[in-house]
Amino acid sequence: MTDTASSMDLRQGQAPHDQRPSWRQRLRRFGYVPAEDAPGGDVRDRLVPPYAEPGPRLWRALGVPPVLAERITRWSGWGGPLLVTLMAGLMRFWNLGSPRAVIFDETYYAKDAWALVHRGYEVNWDKNANDLVLQTHGHLAIPTDAAYVVHPPVGKYVIGLGELVFGFDPFGWRFMTALLGTLSVLLLCRIGRRLFRSTFLGCLAGALMAVDGLHFVMSRTSLLDGVLMFFVVAAFGCLVVDRDRSRERLAAALPAGPDGRVRPDADVADTFRLGLRPWRWAAGLMLGLAVGTKWNGLYILAAFCVMAVLWDVGARRTAGALRPYAAALKYDTGIAFLATVPVAIAVYLASWTGWILSPADGTGGYFRNWAATDGKGGSWTFLPDWLRSLWHYEHEVYEFHVGLTSPHTYQSNPWSWIVLGRPVSYFYESPNPGADGCPADAGQKCAREVLAIGTPLLWWAACFAILYVLWRWAFCRDWRAGAVACGIAGGYLPWFLYQERTIFLFYAVVFLPFLCLAVAMMIGAIIGPPGSSDTRRVIGASAAGVLVLLIAWNFIYFWPLYTGTAIPIDSWRSRMWLDTWV
């Protein structure tokens, strides 16, 4: 993700165009502007660009006095995201306990979570346990027989926290996913604001995710992928803040000229140390929690580490480094590695504490006694028994994941995810008129479904937005587009390695936030860049407004399918836009 504001060293007495590589000259026809040609010229503004603010003409047109306009601008950085988050939270917590049923994979994670927070490991439940949980409001004995499970414990501990507070029932096991889904909207608003230097575009990205059907359904269901998505977004946000903080320190270290403008300095850029960078350590913590929720967090970790190092290279190049890659390798890569990989490993191991502390005599967690029984002997006996048993467990889980090819009604190929080719039905009933919310005058049976599908118009718009950010990154060297593309690639592309495996569309919720950032970035381009004429802005804003309103309408139209609301069967059929959705 080469930095948009990367600069060339011009102190050798040569013309800028003589020093610029030929590929940069070729990119100029696509809109790429080298940093040294950008207006202003102060390196501080290129390292940490200022936030955009509404112009005085807008406030005058709205009749807002200058003092009030200044206050609105000052508070909008948090006020706007909080309003969007409030809207998202009200929708996600509304009637959260409905359907009052164990839907789809809640049959695994809700019960696993309850066992984890009480015993420290998962157990085998009776085949009638789902009915008993609902009938007794969760007041039933927890079995002791350890169960073989294939996902790490962090996400289940998160779900279990809600169960401890609100009870072992649908509201309790969905509470934490609803809370994290709501908070992820707040994070995306703030991340988008920092990424685009625009409160409007940041809030737009968050609002788009708030009205996405897949995010909405996953926030109201106790599955692990929504928890994983939250930790991925949090890690990305930490890295974006770290990028700003480190560039601020680098800018402060550069010398200012007689005119007060800061200029590139090779000595500083090639040797300056950026310190411990606490936000990068926080990112390592979040990535460790992501991997501890589901293993595909490993791909996100790798993608984000590469992205962060390239950001450091771009910062040093902008500051005037003659050898930015060498400087980043010497001063940044080591701390970047320590703050992410070892921290993530430590967090992952810590998440298994309940299993590790369970008895190793065959009455504890699954495979907890492997080292003392089947694992005796060998060349690794110097390691603690719990570590060898855990390693064996993880190896068995890996073999399960790569070999999972059991057919499923709702499985889909990742090629179809981006166009919502095959959604997943979590819950379906056909109530008679007058029952379970079906209108008495319906004249026929109703359909009551919870369908894990994104808001179609948003996802189909995201197909074009992906092409736009790839173009911005490849031809305009826009680091923001590169960051968004990295998030999409890290969450999406690895699944193409497992096309024969049984996988589902709802896995895509992990990279959904980056799709929303891509759409927001594309809408910003539709509205028009700063300095556009009034006519251009009016046309662009009108087109962007129509697109956003259509996406919001689409979410409202599909609302019954997201919430399990009973609707006449003909109304349900009218929402099955593709044959593969049935």
C-alpha positions as CSV (number, residue, x, y, z in Angstrom):
1,M,0.0,0.0,0.0
2,T,2.3,2.7,-1.3
3,D,1.6,6.1,0.4
4,T,-0.2,8.6,-1.8
5,A,2.0,11.3,-0.4
6,S,5.3,9.6,-1.0
7,S,8.0,12.1,-1.8
8,M,11.2,12.0,-3.9
9,D,14.4,13.5,-2.7
10,L,15.0,16.6,-4.8
11,R,18.2,17.9,-3.2
12,Q,20.6,16.5,-5.8
13,G,20.2,19.4,-8.2
14,Q,18.2,17.5,-10.7
15,A,14.7,18.2,-12.0
16,P,11.9,16.2,-10.4
17,H,10.9,14.6,-13.7
18,D,14.4,13.4,-14.3
19,Q,14.5,11.6,-11.0
20,R,10.9,10.1,-11.1
21,P,10.8,6.5,-12.2
22,S,9.1,5.9,-15.6
23,W,6.2,4.0,-14.0
24,R,5.3,7.1,-12.0
25,Q,5.3,9.1,-15.2
26,R,2.9,6.6,-16.8
27,L,0.6,6.7,-13.8
28,R,0.1,10.5,-14.2
29,R,-2.4,9.8,-17.0
30,F,-4.6,8.0,-14.5
31,G,-4.7,10.8,-12.0
32,Y,-1.7,10.0,-9.9
33,V,0.0,13.1,-8.5
34,P,3.5,12.7,-7.1
35,A,3.9,14.2,-3.6
36,E,6.4,16.8,-4.7
37,D,3.9,18.1,-7.3
38,A,1.1,18.3,-4.8
39,P,0.0,21.7,-3.7
40,G,1.1,23.0,-0.3
41,G,4.5,21.3,0.0
42,D,4.5,21.0,3.8
43,V,5.6,17.5,4.7
44,R,3.4,17.7,7.9
45,D,0.3,17.9,5.8
46,R,1.4,15.0,3.6
47,L,2.3,12.8,6.6
48,V,-0.9,13.6,8.6
49,P,-3.4,15.4,6.3
50,P,-5.9,17.6,8.1
51,Y,-9.6,16.7,8.4
52,A,-12.0,18.1,5.9
53,E,-14.6,20.6,7.3
54,P,-17.8,21.9,5.8
55,G,-17.3,25.2,4.0
56,P,-19.0,28.4,5.1
57,R,-21.3,28.4,2.1
58,L,-23.0,25.3,3.4
59,W,-23.6,26.8,6.9
60,R,-24.9,30.0,5.3
61,A,-27.3,28.0,3.1
62,L,-28.6,26.2,6.1
63,G,-28.9,29.4,8.1
64,V,-26.5,28.3,10.9
65,P,-24.7,31.1,12.7
66,P,-20.8,30.8,12.6
67,V,-20.5,30.1,16.4
68,L,-23.0,27.3,16.3
69,A,-21.4,26.0,13.0
70,E,-18.0,25.8,14.8
71,R,-19.5,23.9,17.7
72,I,-21.3,21.4,15.4
73,T,-18.1,20.8,13.5
74,R,-16.1,20.3,16.7
75,W,-18.6,17.8,18.2
76,S,-19.5,16.0,15.0
77,G,-16.4,13.8,15.1
78,W,-18.0,11.8,18.0
79,G,-21.6,13.0,17.7
80,G,-22.2,11.7,14.2
81,P,-20.8,8.2,14.9
82,L,-22.7,8.0,18.2
83,L,-26.0,8.8,16.4
84,V,-25.3,6.2,13.8
85,T,-24.4,3.7,16.5
86,L,-27.6,4.5,18.5
87,M,-29.7,3.7,15.4
88,A,-27.8,0.5,14.8
89,G,-28.1,-0.6,18.4
90,L,-31.9,0.1,18.6
91,M,-32.4,-2.1,15.5
92,R,-30.2,-4.9,16.8
93,F,-31.5,-5.1,20.3
94,W,-35.2,-4.7,19.3
95,N,-37.0,-8.0,20.1
96,L,-33.6,-9.7,20.3
97,G,-35.0,-12.9,21.9
98,S,-37.1,-13.6,18.8
99,P,-37.3,-16.2,17.4
100,R,-37.4,-18.0,20.8
101,A,-35.6,-21.0,19.4
102,V,-32.1,-22.4,18.9
103,I,-31.4,-21.3,15.3
104,F,-28.8,-22.8,13.0
105,D,-25.4,-23.2,14.6
106,E,-26.6,-21.7,17.9
107,T,-27.1,-25.3,18.7
108,Y,-23.3,-25.6,19.1
109,Y,-22.1,-22.2,20.3
110,A,-24.8,-21.3,22.8
111,K,-24.3,-24.6,24.7
112,D,-20.6,-24.6,24.3
113,A,-20.4,-21.1,25.7
114,W,-22.5,-22.1,28.7
115,A,-20.2,-25.1,29.4
116,L,-17.0,-23.1,28.9
117,V,-17.9,-20.4,31.4
118,H,-18.9,-23.0,34.0
119,R,-16.5,-25.9,33.4
120,G,-13.7,-24.4,31.3
121,Y,-14.2,-26.9,28.4
122,E,-17.0,-27.9,26.1
123,V,-19.2,-31.0,26.8
124,N,-21.5,-33.4,25.0
125,W,-25.1,-32.5,25.5
126,D,-28.2,-34.7,25.3
127,K,-29.9,-34.8,21.9
128,N,-32.9,-33.1,23.5
129,A,-30.9,-30.4,25.2
130,N,-32.2,-27.6,22.9
131,D,-35.8,-28.3,23.9
132,L,-34.9,-28.6,27.6
133,V,-33.0,-25.3,27.5
134,L,-36.0,-23.5,26.2
135,Q,-38.5,-25.3,28.5
136,T,-36.5,-24.8,31.7
137,H,-35.2,-21.3,30.8
138,G,-31.7,-22.8,31.0
139,H,-32.0,-24.4,34.4
140,L,-30.6,-27.8,33.6
141,A,-27.5,-29.7,34.7
142,I,-24.4,-29.3,32.7
143,P,-22.9,-32.7,31.5
144,T,-19.3,-33.7,32.4
145,D,-18.4,-35.7,29.3
146,A,-15.9,-33.6,27.2
147,A,-16.8,-32.8,23.6
148,Y,-14.5,-32.6,20.6
149,V,-14.9,-29.1,19.1
150,V,-13.1,-27.5,16.2
151,H,-13.0,-23.8,17.1
152,P,-10.9,-22.0,19.7
153,P,-12.7,-20.7,22.8
154,V,-12.5,-16.9,22.7
155,G,-15.8,-16.3,20.8
156,K,-17.6,-18.8,23.0
157,Y,-16.3,-17.1,26.1
158,V,-17.7,-13.8,24.7
159,I,-21.1,-15.4,24.1
160,G,-21.0,-17.0,27.5
161,L,-20.5,-13.6,29.2
162,G,-23.9,-12.6,27.9
163,E,-25.4,-15.8,29.2
164,L,-23.9,-15.3,32.7
165,V,-25.5,-11.9,32.9
166,F,-28.8,-12.4,31.2
167,G,-29.4,-16.1,31.5
168,F,-29.1,-19.2,29.4
169,D,-31.8,-18.3,26.9
170,P,-32.0,-16.7,23.4
171,F,-31.6,-13.2,24.6
172,G,-28.7,-14.1,26.8
173,W,-26.7,-16.0,24.2
174,R,-27.4,-13.3,21.6
175,F,-26.7,-10.3,23.8
176,M,-22.9,-10.1,23.3
177,T,-23.0,-10.6,19.5
178,A,-25.6,-7.8,19.4
179,L,-23.4,-5.6,21.6
180,L,-20.3,-6.2,19.5
181,G,-22.2,-5.8,16.3
182,T,-23.4,-2.4,17.5
183,L,-19.9,-1.4,18.7
184,S,-18.4,-2.4,15.3
185,V,-20.6,0.2,13.7
186,L,-19.1,2.8,16.0
187,L,-15.6,1.6,15.3
188,L,-16.2,1.7,11.5
189,C,-17.6,5.3,11.7
190,R,-14.5,6.4,13.5
191,I,-12.1,4.4,11.3
192,G,-13.7,5.7,8.2
193,R,-13.5,9.3,9.5
194,R,-9.8,8.9,10.2
195,L,-9.1,7.0,7.0
196,F,-10.9,9.5,4.7
197,R,-10.4,12.6,6.9
198,S,-14.1,13.1,6.6
199,T,-16.8,12.8,9.3
200,F,-19.5,12.4,6.6
201,L,-17.8,9.5,4.8
202,G,-16.9,7.8,8.1
203,C,-20.5,8.0,9.3
204,L,-21.7,6.9,5.9
205,A,-19.5,3.8,6.0
206,G,-20.9,3.0,9.5
207,A,-24.5,3.7,8.4
208,L,-24.1,1.3,5.4
209,M,-23.0,-1.5,7.7
210,A,-25.9,-0.7,10.1
211,V,-28.4,-1.3,7.3
212,D,-26.6,-4.4,5.9
213,G,-28.7,-7.5,6.3
214,L,-25.9,-10.0,6.9
215,H,-24.3,-7.8,9.6
216,F,-27.8,-7.3,11.1
217,V,-28.5,-11.1,11.2
218,M,-25.1,-12.0,12.5
219,S,-25.4,-9.4,15.2
220,R,-28.6,-11.1,16.4
221,T,-27.3,-14.7,16.3
222,S,-24.8,-16.3,18.6
223,L,-22.3,-17.4,15.9
224,L,-18.6,-16.9,16.1
225,D,-18.1,-15.0,12.8
226,G,-19.7,-11.8,14.2
227,V,-17.3,-11.9,17.1
228,L,-14.4,-12.4,14.7
229,M,-15.5,-9.5,12.6
230,F,-15.5,-7.2,15.6
231,F,-11.9,-8.1,16.6
232,V,-10.7,-7.7,13.0
233,V,-12.3,-4.2,12.8
234,A,-10.8,-3.3,16.2
235,A,-7.3,-4.5,15.0
236,F,-7.6,-2.5,11.8
237,G,-8.7,0.6,13.8
238,C,-5.7,0.3,16.1
239,L,-3.3,0.1,13.2
240,V,-4.9,3.2,11.5
241,V,-4.5,5.1,14.8
242,D,-0.9,3.8,15.1
243,R,-0.2,5.0,11.5
244,D,-1.3,8.5,12.4
245,R,0.5,8.6,15.7
246,S,3.8,7.4,14.3
247,R,3.6,9.8,11.4
248,E,2.9,12.7,13.8
249,R,6.1,11.8,15.7
250,L,8.0,11.6,12.5
251,A,6.7,14.9,11.3
252,A,7.6,16.5,14.6
253,A,11.2,15.3,14.3
254,L,11.7,16.9,10.8
255,P,13.3,20.4,10.7
256,A,11.3,23.4,9.7
257,G,12.7,26.0,7.3
258,P,12.8,29.8,7.8
259,D,9.3,30.1,6.4
260,G,8.0,27.6,9.0
261,R,7.3,24.8,6.5
262,V,8.6,21.3,7.2
263,R,10.7,19.8,4.5
264,P,12.0,16.2,3.9
265,D,15.2,15.3,5.7
266,A,17.0,12.1,4.8
267,D,19.0,11.9,8.1
268,V,15.8,12.0,10.2
269,A,13.8,9.8,7.9
270,D,16.5,7.1,7.7
271,T,17.3,6.9,11.4
272,F,14.4,8.1,13.5
273,R,13.0,5.6,16.0
274,L,9.2,5.6,16.4
275,G,9.2,4.1,19.9
276,L,7.1,1.3,21.4
277,R,3.9,2.3,19.6
278,P,1.2,1.2,22.1
279,W,-1.6,1.1,19.4
280,R,0.4,-1.5,17.5
281,W,0.5,-3.6,20.6
282,A,-3.2,-3.1,21.0
283,A,-3.6,-4.4,17.4
284,G,-1.7,-7.5,18.3
285,L,-4.0,-8.1,21.2
286,M,-7.1,-7.8,19.0
287,L,-5.5,-10.0,16.4
288,G,-4.8,-12.6,19.0
289,L,-8.4,-12.5,20.1
290,A,-9.5,-12.9,16.4
291,V,-7.3,-16.0,16.0
292,G,-8.6,-17.3,19.3
293,T,-12.2,-17.0,17.9
294,K,-11.6,-18.7,14.5
295,W,-8.4,-19.7,12.8
296,N,-9.1,-17.7,9.6
297,G,-8.0,-14.8,11.7
298,L,-4.4,-16.0,10.9
299,Y,-4.8,-14.7,7.4
300,I,-6.0,-11.4,8.6
301,L,-3.0,-11.2,10.9
302,A,-0.6,-11.9,8.1
303,A,-2.3,-9.3,5.7
304,F,-2.4,-6.6,8.4
305,C,1.3,-7.1,9.3
306,V,2.4,-6.7,5.7
307,M,0.1,-3.6,5.4
308,A,1.5,-2.0,8.5
309,V,5.1,-2.5,7.4
310,L,4.4,-0.9,4.0
311,W,2.8,2.0,5.8
312,D,6.0,2.5,7.7
313,V,7.9,2.4,4.4
314,G,5.6,5.0,2.9
315,A,6.0,7.3,6.0
316,R,9.8,7.2,5.8
317,R,9.7,7.8,2.0
318,T,7.5,10.8,2.5
319,A,9.8,12.2,5.2
320,G,12.7,12.0,2.7
321,A,14.3,8.7,3.4
322,L,16.9,7.7,0.7
323,R,16.4,4.0,1.6
324,P,12.9,3.7,3.1
325,Y,12.7,-0.1,2.9
326,A,16.1,-0.5,4.7
327,A,15.1,2.0,7.3
328,A,11.8,0.4,7.9
329,L,13.4,-3.0,8.1
330,K,16.0,-1.8,10.6
331,Y,13.8,0.4,12.9
332,D,10.2,-0.7,12.4
333,T,9.9,-4.4,11.4
334,G,11.3,-5.8,14.6
335,I,8.8,-4.0,16.9
336,A,6.0,-4.6,14.4
337,F,6.7,-8.4,14.7
338,L,7.0,-8.4,18.5
339,A,3.8,-6.4,18.9
340,T,1.7,-8.7,16.7
341,V,2.9,-12.3,16.3
342,P,4.2,-13.1,19.8
343,V,1.3,-11.1,21.4
344,A,-1.2,-12.9,19.3
345,I,0.3,-16.3,20.2
346,A,0.3,-15.4,23.9
347,V,-3.3,-14.3,23.8
348,Y,-4.3,-17.5,21.9
349,L,-2.6,-19.7,24.5
350,A,-4.1,-17.7,27.3
351,S,-7.6,-18.3,25.8
352,W,-7.1,-22.0,26.5
353,T,-6.6,-21.5,30.2
354,G,-9.8,-23.2,31.2
355,W,-8.9,-26.3,29.2
356,I,-5.3,-26.3,30.5
357,L,-6.5,-26.1,34.1
358,S,-9.0,-28.9,33.7
359,P,-8.0,-32.3,35.1
360,A,-5.5,-34.4,33.0
361,D,-6.9,-37.7,34.3
362,G,-9.5,-38.2,31.6
363,T,-12.2,-36.1,33.3
364,G,-11.1,-32.8,31.9
365,G,-11.2,-31.2,28.4
366,Y,-11.1,-33.3,25.3
367,F,-7.5,-34.6,24.6
368,R,-6.4,-33.0,27.8
369,N,-4.8,-36.3,28.9
370,W,-3.4,-37.2,25.5
371,A,0.3,-36.6,26.5
372,A,-0.1,-38.9,29.5
373,T,-1.7,-41.7,27.5
374,D,-1.3,-42.0,23.8
375,G,1.4,-39.3,23.6
376,K,3.9,-41.0,25.8
377,G,7.5,-41.1,24.5
378,G,8.9,-39.3,21.5
379,S,11.4,-36.4,21.2
380,W,9.2,-33.7,22.6
381,T,8.6,-35.0,26.1
382,F,10.7,-32.1,27.6
383,L,7.7,-29.9,26.9
384,P,4.9,-29.6,29.4
385,D,2.2,-32.3,29.0
386,W,-0.6,-29.6,28.6
387,L,1.3,-28.1,25.7
388,R,1.9,-31.4,23.9
389,S,-1.8,-32.3,24.4
390,L,-2.9,-28.9,23.1
391,W,-0.6,-29.3,20.1
392,H,-2.1,-32.7,19.3
393,Y,-5.6,-31.3,19.7
394,E,-4.8,-28.4,17.3
395,H,-3.4,-30.9,14.7
396,E,-6.5,-33.0,14.8
397,V,-8.6,-29.8,14.4
398,Y,-6.5,-28.8,11.4
399,E,-7.1,-32.2,9.8
400,F,-10.8,-31.8,10.3
401,H,-11.0,-28.3,8.8
402,V,-9.0,-29.2,5.6
403,G,-11.0,-32.4,5.1
404,L,-14.5,-31.1,5.8
405,T,-16.4,-31.9,2.6
406,S,-19.7,-33.1,3.9
407,P,-22.4,-31.6,1.7
408,H,-24.8,-29.1,3.2
409,T,-28.0,-27.6,1.8
410,Y,-26.7,-24.0,2.2
411,Q,-23.0,-24.4,1.4
412,S,-21.7,-22.1,-1.3
413,N,-18.6,-21.4,-3.3
414,P,-16.7,-18.1,-2.5
415,W,-17.0,-17.0,-6.1
416,S,-20.7,-16.4,-5.4
417,W,-20.5,-14.6,-2.1
418,I,-19.9,-11.1,-3.4
419,V,-23.1,-11.3,-5.4
420,L,-25.0,-13.1,-2.6
421,G,-25.5,-16.2,-4.7
422,R,-26.5,-18.6,-1.9
423,P,-27.6,-17.2,1.4
424,V,-28.1,-19.4,4.5
425,S,-31.5,-19.9,6.1
426,Y,-31.1,-19.9,9.9
427,F,-34.7,-20.4,10.8
428,Y,-38.0,-21.2,8.9
429,E,-41.6,-21.8,10.0
430,S,-44.9,-21.8,8.1
431,P,-47.5,-20.6,10.6
432,N,-51.2,-20.8,9.9
433,P,-53.3,-17.6,9.7
434,G,-53.8,-16.2,13.1
435,A,-50.8,-18.0,14.7
436,D,-47.2,-16.8,15.4
437,G,-47.8,-13.4,13.9
438,C,-49.4,-14.6,10.7
439,P,-52.4,-12.2,9.9
440,A,-55.7,-13.8,10.5
441,D,-56.9,-12.6,7.1
442,A,-53.8,-13.8,5.3
443,G,-55.9,-16.5,3.5
444,Q,-53.0,-18.9,3.3
445,K,-50.0,-19.9,5.4
446,C,-47.3,-17.4,6.1
447,A,-43.5,-17.7,6.0
448,R,-41.4,-16.8,9.0
449,E,-37.7,-16.9,8.2
450,V,-34.3,-15.6,9.4
451,L,-32.2,-15.5,6.3
452,A,-28.5,-14.6,6.5
453,I,-28.1,-12.5,3.4
454,G,-26.6,-9.1,2.9
455,T,-28.7,-6.1,1.7
456,P,-28.6,-6.9,-2.1
457,L,-28.2,-3.4,-3.5
458,L,-25.3,-2.7,-1.0
459,W,-23.4,-5.8,-2.0
460,W,-24.0,-5.3,-5.7
461,A,-22.8,-1.7,-5.4
462,A,-19.8,-3.1,-3.5
463,C,-18.8,-5.1,-6.6
464,F,-18.2,-1.8,-8.4
465,A,-16.6,-0.3,-5.3
466,I,-14.1,-3.1,-5.2
467,L,-13.1,-2.3,-8.8
468,Y,-12.9,1.4,-7.9
469,V,-10.6,0.9,-4.9
470,L,-8.3,-1.4,-6.9
471,W,-8.0,1.2,-9.6
472,R,-7.3,3.9,-7.0
473,W,-4.6,1.8,-5.4
474,A,-3.0,0.5,-8.6
475,F,-3.0,3.6,-10.7
476,C,-3.3,6.5,-8.2
477,R,-1.2,4.9,-5.4
478,D,-3.9,5.8,-2.9
479,W,-3.0,4.2,0.5
480,R,-6.6,4.4,1.7
481,A,-7.8,2.3,-1.2
482,G,-4.9,-0.1,-0.6
483,A,-5.9,-0.5,3.1
484,V,-9.5,-1.2,2.2
485,A,-8.4,-3.7,-0.5
486,C,-6.1,-5.4,2.1
487,G,-9.0,-5.9,4.5
488,I,-11.2,-7.4,1.8
489,A,-8.4,-9.6,0.5
490,G,-7.4,-10.9,3.9
491,G,-11.0,-11.9,4.8
492,Y,-12.0,-13.1,1.3
493,L,-9.2,-14.5,-0.8
494,P,-8.1,-17.3,1.6
495,W,-11.4,-19.1,1.1
496,F,-10.6,-19.7,-2.5
497,L,-7.9,-22.2,-1.3
498,Y,-10.7,-24.3,0.2
499,Q,-13.3,-24.3,-2.6
500,E,-13.9,-28.1,-2.1
501,R,-14.6,-27.5,1.6
502,T,-18.0,-27.0,3.1
503,I,-18.2,-23.2,3.5
504,F,-21.0,-20.6,3.8
505,L,-21.8,-17.1,2.7
506,F,-22.0,-15.8,6.3
507,Y,-18.2,-16.2,6.6
508,A,-18.1,-13.0,4.4
509,V,-19.3,-10.9,7.4
510,V,-15.6,-10.7,8.3
511,F,-14.7,-8.5,5.3
512,L,-18.1,-6.8,5.1
513,P,-16.8,-3.7,7.0
514,F,-14.2,-3.1,4.3
515,L,-16.9,-3.5,1.6
516,C,-18.8,-0.7,3.4
517,L,-15.6,1.5,3.4
518,A,-15.1,0.8,-0.3
519,V,-18.7,1.9,-1.1
520,A,-18.3,5.0,1.1
521,M,-15.1,5.8,-0.8
522,M,-16.8,5.3,-4.1
523,I,-19.7,7.5,-3.0
524,G,-17.2,10.2,-2.0
525,A,-15.8,10.1,-5.6
526,I,-19.4,10.3,-7.0
527,I,-20.1,13.4,-5.0
528,G,-16.9,15.0,-6.3
529,P,-13.5,16.0,-5.1
530,P,-12.8,19.3,-3.2
531,G,-12.8,22.3,-5.6
532,S,-15.5,20.8,-7.9
533,S,-18.0,23.2,-9.4
534,D,-21.4,23.6,-7.9
535,T,-23.0,21.8,-10.8
536,R,-20.7,18.9,-10.4
537,R,-21.4,18.7,-6.7
538,V,-25.2,18.9,-7.1
539,I,-25.3,16.1,-9.7
540,G,-22.9,14.0,-7.7
541,A,-24.7,14.5,-4.4
542,S,-28.0,13.7,-6.1
543,A,-26.7,10.4,-7.6
544,A,-25.0,9.4,-4.3
545,G,-28.2,10.3,-2.3
546,V,-30.3,8.1,-4.6
547,L,-27.9,5.2,-4.2
548,V,-27.9,5.5,-0.4
549,L,-31.7,5.8,-0.2
550,L,-32.1,2.7,-2.4
551,I,-29.8,0.7,-0.1
552,A,-31.8,1.9,2.9
553,W,-35.1,1.0,1.2
554,N,-33.7,-2.4,0.3
555,F,-32.9,-3.1,3.9
556,I,-36.4,-2.1,5.0
557,Y,-37.9,-4.3,2.3
558,F,-36.0,-7.4,3.4
559,W,-36.6,-6.6,7.1
560,P,-39.1,-9.5,7.6
561,L,-36.5,-11.9,6.3
562,Y,-33.9,-10.6,8.8
563,T,-36.1,-10.7,11.9
564,G,-38.2,-13.8,11.4
565,T,-41.4,-11.7,11.0
566,A,-44.3,-13.7,9.7
567,I,-45.5,-12.5,6.2
568,P,-47.9,-14.0,3.6
569,I,-46.2,-16.6,1.5
570,D,-46.6,-14.5,-1.6
571,S,-44.8,-11.6,0.0
572,W,-42.1,-14.0,0.9
573,R,-41.8,-15.3,-2.6
574,S,-41.6,-11.7,-4.0
575,R,-38.4,-11.3,-1.9
576,M,-36.7,-14.4,-3.4
577,W,-35.1,-12.4,-6.2
578,L,-32.8,-15.3,-7.3
579,D,-33.7,-19.0,-7.5
580,T,-30.7,-19.9,-5.4
581,W,-32.1,-17.9,-2.5
582,V,-34.8,-20.5,-1.8
